[in-house]
Amino acid sequence: MKRAALAFLQDWLQSSARKPLVIRGARQVGKTWLIRHLAAIQQKQLIELNFEKNPEYKHYFTQNDPQMIIRYLEAALQCTIEPHHSILFLDEI
């Protein structure tokens, strides 16, 4: 099952018409592992925001401007985010 899910995610990541993706499922089935693994094998920067552990992250998304959101995240996480080389993973929303 994980192999099929990973293949689907790799196809999604390579698509030029890619849209945001929601991964849903029961707790503790490997959703987070799958995204981390995808980022690692595709050599993408993973920006992982866990809203359960850090509820203050919601404040970065009050803007509708993606560039502003990226700037807020870069300042908060003290890193540089390259949108075309990164995966933004919003966990435990």
Secondary structure, DSSP 4 states (H G I P E B T S, - for coil): -HHHHHHHHHHHHH-TT---------TTSSHHHHHHHHHHHTT-EEEEEETTT-GGGGGGGS-S-HHHHHHHHHHHHTS---GGGEEEEEE--
